[in-house]
Amino acid sequence: MSAENPVRERLVVIGGDAAGMSAASQARRLRGPDELEIVAFERGHFTSYSACGIPYWVGGQVGERDELIARTPEEHRARGIDLRMRTEVVEIDVAGRRVRARELDGGAESWTSYDKLVIATGARPVRPALPGIDAPGVHGVQTLDDGQALLDTLRATDGRRAVVVGAGYIGVEMAEALINRGYEVTVVNRGAEPMSTLDPDMGCLVHEAMVGLGITMVDDAEVTKVLTGDDGRVRAVATEDAEFSADVVVLGIGVRPETTLAKAAGLPLGAHGGLLTDLSMRVRGHEDIWAGGDCVEVLDLVSGSERHIALGTHANKHGQVIGSNVGGGYATFPGVVGTAVSKVCELEIARTGLREKDARRAGLQYVTVTIESTSRAGYYPGAAAMTVKMLAERRTGRLLGVQIVGREGAAKRVDIAAVALTAGMSVEQMTALDLGYAPPFSPVWDPVLVAARKAVAAVRAG
């Protein structure tokens, strides 16, 4: 506690993006500076920014980097938060209730004590230990600094050949960004189809659309090394069977929870490497330590198991919950159903709940149905095709998951299913949902409800 005011508590926050600064800001709203001192550490140059917007900045849809920043360090400081930029916490001393931080630009180290601690260290990109992986021209895309470095490379490179490694959300979105920049794009994907968050039969629709955009898809292939030229820069990536020329390489292999500090401090981690918390986002077994954002695992409300899902929507909610609890209020984060949307050019991709392999892993018996429909009444101009796949539990008919691939108007329909999953609805109950209808917005039977009706029939037949 502060020597000047012994009744004032100190909150230390590790991480200056969504979860960390949402927690700090909410705690500050509830408790003034006379009651709560807040010290936050951020190793980068930016705070409170949209990492999800980086592909659209790189692709040119977002004009300026600063448009992605919700709140600057100066704005946080003006609200009474002692925010220390370019400072990395390198040790958590749980027994001593303190953290050790290092200034990245000067190297000075110091200890800061805490009464309450928030860990919001985020996630780190998967970067396989391959020959040449650190060559100039090879980029990960996780932070604004990463995005700026990639843009600098694109502007300085004469060639127009790009290889994206990985075909998950980051890989697909970066493929679109590079297409928009006028690059010839090759995507090397270790899976049979892109978007492993979908079932393969839905992933193949994404594959077809990407090929239609001129993207070269290389599936069932794994990069074995990055080849460089005489100047040391990347010139190609290699798999066991082929080489693919590249003037720039973007890694889109996914992320892992950044819990190095937490592990060293002996804090509890789950099967996916993320911190384990209770419903209040308090680290299990530690009364005065909270964690949120991409470094935690959360409860899957459909399967009942813990999952790691790196999304800004969750991180901001975690921060609000943590800040409320630290600030003397009460809030909980009950869990997720795994909703996510993405796009590649005009193709919209959405999913929520379980895939088939998730349902099998959870020991659930299920039925699946797939339907084709349109985003508007078929006779209304602009009606676009979409495919909806739905999983329901055999016998009970409980909705288990929905995947949607289509054009304009497809992706956000997944929100209907997300609400139904959260409420534990059956597919039969879904058929009676009172959804909005007019020809410019939907067929008289919304595609999600068409799938629900077909799922009801499958459940009864099974």
Secondary structure as GFF3:
##gff-version 3
##sequence-region A 1 462
A	DSSP	beta_strand	9	14	.	.	.	ID=ss1
A	DSSP	alpha_helix	18	30	.	.	.	ID=ss2
A	DSSP	beta_strand	36	42	.	.	.	ID=ss3
A	DSSP	three_ten_helix	51	53	.	.	.	ID=ss4
A	DSSP	alpha_helix	54	59	.	.	.	ID=ss5
A	DSSP	three_ten_helix	65	68	.	.	.	ID=ss6
A	DSSP	alpha_helix	73	78	.	.	.	ID=ss7
A	DSSP	beta_strand	82	85	.	.	.	ID=ss8
A	DSSP	beta_strand	87	93	.	.	.	ID=ss9
A	DSSP	beta_strand	98	103	.	.	.	ID=ss10
A	DSSP	beta_strand	109	113	.	.	.	ID=ss11
A	DSSP	beta_strand	116	119	.	.	.	ID=ss12
A	DSSP	beta_strand	123	125	.	.	.	ID=ss13
A	DSSP	beta_strand	138	140	.	.	.	ID=ss14
A	DSSP	alpha_helix	144	156	.	.	.	ID=ss15
A	DSSP	beta_strand	161	165	.	.	.	ID=ss16
A	DSSP	alpha_helix	169	180	.	.	.	ID=ss17
A	DSSP	beta_strand	184	188	.	.	.	ID=ss18
A	DSSP	alpha_helix	200	212	.	.	.	ID=ss19
A	DSSP	beta_strand	216	218	.	.	.	ID=ss20
A	DSSP	beta_strand	225	228	.	.	.	ID=ss21
A	DSSP	beta_strand	234	238	.	.	.	ID=ss22
A	DSSP	beta_strand	243	245	.	.	.	ID=ss23
A	DSSP	beta_strand	248	251	.	.	.	ID=ss24
A	DSSP	beta_strand	255	257	.	.	.	ID=ss25
A	DSSP	alpha_helix	260	264	.	.	.	ID=ss26
A	DSSP	beta_strand	289	291	.	.	.	ID=ss27
A	DSSP	beta_strand	298	299	.	.	.	ID=ss28
A	DSSP	beta_strand	306	307	.	.	.	ID=ss29
A	DSSP	alpha_helix	312	326	.	.	.	ID=ss30
A	DSSP	beta_strand	340	344	.	.	.	ID=ss31
A	DSSP	beta_strand	347	353	.	.	.	ID=ss32
A	DSSP	alpha_helix	356	361	.	.	.	ID=ss33
A	DSSP	beta_strand	366	374	.	.	.	ID=ss34
A	DSSP	beta_strand	385	393	.	.	.	ID=ss35
A	DSSP	beta_strand	399	406	.	.	.	ID=ss36
A	DSSP	three_ten_helix	411	413	.	.	.	ID=ss37
A	DSSP	alpha_helix	414	422	.	.	.	ID=ss38
A	DSSP	alpha_helix	427	430	.	.	.	ID=ss39
A	DSSP	alpha_helix	447	461	.	.	.	ID=ss40
###
